[in-house]
C-alpha cells in the first residue's frame, strides 16, 4: 500500500516538534486526493447508518462526521449503541443500511483489509484478550498486522524501533521488555494506547479507555489524552464514555445517544447541557463546568 502524505507535526521523544507525515490511504481500489483544507477534511463520515441483528435495530440512522481536527466524545447509557457505532467507524462492523465514507471513499468500493489497521481502535477489555506473557514491545508490534498475537508474523528491527518510539511517546518505554501481565492497569492502558499508534493511524477510537482504572489512573489517562491531542493536531479521535467527568479538555464535539439513536451532536459547548443530558439518560441531571474546564453532572 502506497501513501500520499501531508506534513504536520508530532512530538518526538524529547517533546520537540518534528515533521510528521499524516498519510492519506492509498490502495488499488482506493482513490486518493489531497484536500485543499486539511483541517476541515472529513476523515470518517456516517450517513443514516443502521445495524440490525436478529430483527432488532441496535444502531438507528446514525449520522456523524469526524474531521481531521475533531475530538469527539460519545455519551449515553448502557446499551444505547455507543460501542456499536465506534465499531462501525473502526471497520469492524458493516452497516445494514446507510453510507460510511473513509477519507471520502464509500465503504464497499475498496478493500478494507489494508485500511482497517490504520483506524486505531482501543477497548478497555483488550488487555484481557492478549497473552499476559507478551512484552510491551511485542504487544505494540502486533498492531502492524491487526493481530493480538505474534506467532504467525515476522517483525523487523524497524518495527521494534517504531514500537519503542510509540512506548516512549506514552512515557512507558521503561517497560518495553516487561510482560504485559506484570504491569498495572494504568500502565497496560498506556501500552495499548501506544499499540494504537503503531500503524501511524488516520483516526483514534477509544472505547471506555478509563474503565479498568482507579481514580488516580483515570485522571492521569484523561490528562494524557488531552496532552496527546494537543501534540497531534491532525489526528482526530472519538472517545466513548458514560461519564461527563471523563471528557478530556481537548474535546471539541459531543454526540449523545439513546436507544440506538444519536439524539444530539455538534460542538461540545452547544450540545452538552443539563437539558440534553437529562433527555439522553432519562433522569433529571444538572451539568456543571468546574474551574479547570472539566465537567461534572449530578441528580439534584
Secondary structure, DSSP 4 states (H G I P E B T S, - for coil): --EEEEEEEEE-TTS-EEEEEEEEE-BTTB-----S-GGG-EEEEEEEEEEEETTEEEEEEEEEEEETT-EEEEEE-TTSSHHHHHHHHTTSS--SEEEEEETTEETTSS-SHHHHTTEEEEETTGGGGS-TTSBHHHHHHGGGGT-S-STT----HHHHHHHHHHHHHTT-GGGTTSBGGGS-HHHHHHHHHHHHHTT--SEEEEESTTTT--HHHHHHHHHHHHHHHHH-TT-EEEEEES-GGG--TT--EEEEEETTEEEEEEEHHHH--HHHHHHHHTS--EEEE-TTS-EEEE--
